[in-house]
Amino acid sequence: MTKLLIRLFIKDSQNTQNNLVREAYGRLAGIVGVCCNIFLGGAKLLIGTLSGSIAIQADAVNNLSDVGSNLVTLIGFRMAGKPADKEHPFGHARIEYITALVISFLILLVGFELGKESVMKIIAPEPVSFNLVTMGILLLSILVKLWLGRFTASIGKAISSTAMSAATADSMCDVISTGAILLSAMASYFININLDGYVGVLVAGFVLYSGVGILRDTISPLMGEAPTPELIHSLSESLLAYEGIDGLHDIMVHNYGPGRIIASAHAEVRADSDIVAIHETIDRAEREVGEKLGMLLTIHLDPVETDDALTAAVRTKLDAIIQETDPRLRFHDFRMVRGEKQTNLIFDIVVPAGTDAGQIGRYKSAIRERAREIDPTYVCVIDVDIDYCGVL
């Protein structure tokens, strides 16, 4: 069914990097969700009212609130698909994250209200009337929500959408909550035990748990999370495959929303390279790797002296010193400037994100002292870079 709907309503469905295609996926998911949730919410509200079950009524309200979530998804994808403008030169794709954030707040609100009503039902229980028709509708609801969850999961995987992941989690939470209500209905029907209020509290707990999880997963990319190790590995491996690029450092990746990744890197090249030829290589790497990984990539080239024997020997010794100081440290842009009375060793060290100023000062002092043990005339001139990738 999912493949059929995608084939019928989304043109060029494989081109998920296209904003119009992403918007079409989001629109399809939103419309399907609205239709399913209106049907389920109306049916549950009817049987919940007739049976007097607070759990079923609350579950109906949950489904009807999901209609609001689906509408938020529709609007969010519509806005996220807007082209870049003067105020937002990198586009509006982060609105997808805001969409997921709004959905999480709606889920938390529903969970809170459901919990409050369920507690009141425990304090002042009322008789509940269940029958086979009620249980049949609840079972149908579970099956529909299972399909809807698989549907949104497929779309979320196709377009790498946080909003779709939130919608999938919401559907799975509904499956659990309706399943609990179905068990309550069966207990009431077959053994005459009223668990309605207690099951309502259980359902509320699942709803709140789901909302908190979506909230946590959404806030992280909005705040600016580190890129995945897989992305950094793929980027590094792809760039180092080009002849003339001998090393990489200062890799930075910015996520401006699904399909809006902007990255930069410094490529180490031989100092005696043909500047025109290596510049052409760098331009080609930017273009080809950027297209391959779906990002806007900028590469800065750094010349590295490789033929001077003394420079190479000191670089090797300095690498050992830095690794002994802290295995997490890296260094780059090393060069030696020889004077009459001293030789400056100029380089950058890369420290883990979150390293405080005091620790950085201790790193510098330790490296300087060890360098003077190699030669008393060596003076380290150290700049500090932060490992913003968090995976090197």
Protein Blocks (a to p, Z undefined) as FASTA:
>chain_A
ZZmmmmmmmghkllmmbmklmmmmmmmmmmmmmmmmmmmmmmmmmmmmmnopaklmmmmm
mmmmmmmmmmmmmmmmmmmmpccdfklmnojklmmmmmmmmmmmmmmmmmmmmmmmmmmm
mmmccdddddfklmmmmmmmmmmmmmmmmmmmmmmmmnopaklmmmmmmmmmmmmmmmmm
mmmmmmmmmnopafklmmmmmmmmmmmmmmmmmmmmmmmmmnopaddfklmmmmmmmmmm
pghiabdehiacddebehiacddddddddfkbcfklmmmmmmmmmmmmmmmnopacdddd
ddddfkbmklmmmmmmmmmmmmmmomkbccehiacdddfkbccddddddddehiafklmm
mmmmmmmmmmmmmpmkbccdddddddfkopZZ
